[in-house]
Amino acid sequence: LDFRSDNTVGVLPEIMAALAAANVGTDASYGEDAVSAGLEARASELFERKVRVFPVATGSAANALALSALTPPWGMVYCHRLAHADVDEANGPEFFSGGAKLRPLDGADGRIAAADLDAALAHAPFGVVHHPQPSAVTITQITELGTAYRPAEIAGIAEVARRHGLRLHMDGARFANAVAFLGCRPAEMTWRAGVDVLSLGATKGGAMAAEAIVLFDDRLATELAFRRKRAGQLFSKMRFVAAQIDAFLTDDLWLRAARHANARAAELGRGLAQVPGLEPFAPVEGNMVFARLSEAVLKGLEADGFRFFAGEAGRPDVVRFVCSFATKPQDVARLIQAARRHAPGQ
Ligand SMILES: Cc1ncc(COP(=O)(O)O)c(C=O)c1O
């Protein structure tokens, strides 16, 4: 059984059907098509205001392009120490921005605290020509440790950022899981809290290869259009990328899929917490469970054929189990039973 990632699973049938539906007849290319227009209208409805939507194929492209629109080449982008944009994108944001730096901050459970950001900015060398200039903040929702920022925490970070003249980006690779967990409106967690640009994930939630850069400030749209083209992310048959995201956002599919994945992760988190010698590493607030496993349990699960990543958060004993729209309750039950069996004294 595979708990490595929500990337290892396939595609939601509704999204495959939307691709087949888009595969009929002809339509304009490069995002001038009806599906892309429909997606922008649907997203505007969802976010309760007019938004601009720029579909791309990967989350790394969404993050790098979004950040490049928020920072000059000499800028500094603040992020959490575990941020995907800093650790897992091979300097994509630095490359796309033409040289801006990412500046990692510590923070409990994968989250940046507004007070720590404020403290870092209080000593930043604003206006000194020798130093990188603070320009933006990026936060991940849900975080790289599977926790969710509350809207008030996001508003707190945005307030600090704004006060120091920085813009705010949200890496929402698992935005759906956060909305499902918090039960809040997408607007509350984004522009109403002060987010300028969102990387809205669909792939991990059940699309094939589709993420959207959502702009809450449409003054960035012209620049971003050129940046996306220059980055090779303006697909000629854009309707197939837009169709995936549009189907994902239709009839609450994104939330239904995320609720399912979150429910499995919650069961897994509760079950594993009862296993002797196994310690939760972060609260389970989305579709990922992080735990510290004894060597015996870790090796035992691997020998049983369970697949998951170990060595998370820079620690060899921290493992990550990820649930998806396709994870079954019995898959979770089998993992919990196996962990119990391998636990010391069992
Ligand atoms: C937090 C986060 N952001 C962004 C991404 C997007 O990555 P990719 O470029 O692989 O689609 C991922 C994927 O692992 C992620 O976990």
Ligand as a Chemical Component Dictionary entry (heavy atoms), coordinates in Angstrom:
data_LIG
# 
_chem_comp.id                   LIG 
_chem_comp.type                 NON-POLYMER 
_chem_comp.pdbx_formal_charge   0 
_chem_comp.three_letter_code    LIG 
# 
loop_
_chem_comp_atom.comp_id 
_chem_comp_atom.atom_id 
_chem_comp_atom.alt_atom_id 
_chem_comp_atom.type_symbol 
_chem_comp_atom.charge 
_chem_comp_atom.model_Cartn_x 
_chem_comp_atom.model_Cartn_y 
_chem_comp_atom.model_Cartn_z 
_chem_comp_atom.pdbx_ordinal 
LIG C1 C1 C 0 3.924 22.306 -0.647 1  
LIG C2 C2 C 0 4.136 22.020 -2.093 2  
LIG N1 N1 N 0 4.171 23.028 -2.973 3  
LIG C3 C3 C 0 4.302 22.816 -4.285 4  
LIG C4 C4 C 0 4.425 21.544 -4.791 5  
LIG C5 C5 C 0 4.441 21.401 -6.283 6  
LIG O1 O1 O 0 5.336 20.646 -6.833 7  
LIG P1 P1 P 0 5.411 20.135 -8.354 8  
LIG O2 O2 O 0 6.259 21.122 -9.068 9  
LIG O3 O3 O 0 6.058 18.831 -8.179 10 
LIG O4 O4 O 0 4.047 20.058 -8.949 11 
LIG C6 C6 C 0 4.452 20.452 -3.915 12 
LIG C7 C7 C 0 4.654 19.071 -4.416 13 
LIG O5 O5 O 0 5.215 18.215 -3.776 14 
LIG C8 C8 C 0 4.292 20.692 -2.534 15 
LIG O6 O6 O 0 4.264 19.682 -1.651 16 
# 
loop_
_chem_comp_bond.comp_id 
_chem_comp_bond.atom_id_1 
_chem_comp_bond.atom_id_2 
_chem_comp_bond.value_order 
_chem_comp_bond.pdbx_ordinal 
LIG C1 C2 SING 1  
LIG C2 N1 SING 2  
LIG C2 C8 DOUB 3  
LIG N1 C3 DOUB 4  
LIG C3 C4 SING 5  
LIG C4 C5 SING 6  
LIG C4 C6 DOUB 7  
LIG C5 O1 SING 8  
LIG O1 P1 SING 9  
LIG P1 O2 DOUB 10 
LIG P1 O3 SING 11 
LIG P1 O4 SING 12 
LIG C6 C7 SING 13 
LIG C6 C8 SING 14 
LIG C7 O5 DOUB 15 
LIG C8 O6 SING 16 
# 
